[in-house]
């Protein structure tokens, strides 16, 4: 079974609790490499690019532009092409069901 990997909302400072997606630099089906810019995020204090923490094919973008999400929230799923859509759906559902935002 191929590994499913997550791109999540980063924490850029001690006081950061949420970030807003301001745009994607990759799309579904694109190959992304670790360290390459994947999306742009704005916080109360700064705006910047989020580098992909993983390499693979972007299989699902979960967060759309203008979504304000807590640190650690799922933004996208990256995997090999042979992973089924059903496996990705189950992965996202499991992540969302178990995710607890920081401080809660």
N, C-alpha and C positions, 0 to 999 in steps of 0.2 A: 504494500500500500504506500502510495506517495505521500509525502509530508505536506500538510497544509500550514502555511505561515501567515502571520498577521502583520499588517501595518496598523499601528495604533497611535492615538493622539499623544504626542510627546509632552514631557514636562520641561519647560524651559527656564523655570525659576522657582524659588521657594513659594512665592505667592500665587503661582499659576494654578488655577483650578479648572478652567475651560479654555477651549480654543475654537475659532470659527474657520471652517474650510472656505478659502477664498478662491480656489481653483485647483484643478488637477493638471499635472504635466504628463501624465500617462493615462491610457485608457484601457478598457477591458481588451484582452488579447495581446497587449504590448508586453515585451520582455523588459523587465526592470533588473538592474544590478544593484547589489548592496552599495550604499553610499551615493547613488545617483538621486537627483531631485525627483520626488514623486508627486508632491502637491505643495500648495501654499496655505499657510495658516496665519490667522491674526489673533492676537490676544489684546488685553486691555493696554499693554505696554509696548508690544513689538509686533512686527509682521515679518515672516520669513518663510523659507522653503524647508520642507521636511524631507530629509533623505530617507530612502528606503533602507530599513534595517536588514533586508533579506534580498536574495536574488531569485528570480523565477518569472513565471507568466502571471500577469494580473488577471485573475479569473473573475473577481467580483469587486465592484466599488460599492461600499455600504453607505458611506457618507457623501452627500451631495453638496454642491456649493451653497454657502450660507448656513449650513448646519452648524450649530454651536453645540459642542460635545465636551464631556468631562475628560480630563487626563486619563489615558488608558483605554478610552473607548475605541471600538473597532472601526477602522476607516476603510480597509480593503483586505482582500484575501489573495494571497499569492501561492501558486502551486505549479506542479507539472501539468501539461495539457491532458494527460490521461485520467486525471481525477474527474469523476462525474459531477454533474450539477447537483445531484441528490446529496452527494458527500459534502459539497460546499454548503448547501442549504442546512444540512445537519450540523456542520461545524459552526456556522453563523448562529444558529438557534442555540446551540450549547454555550457558545461564548456569551451571547446576550443574556441567557438565563442565569449564568453564574457571575456576570460582571457586577461588581459593586464599586461605584465611584469612590475615589479617595475621600476620606473624612466621613464616610457614612457607615 
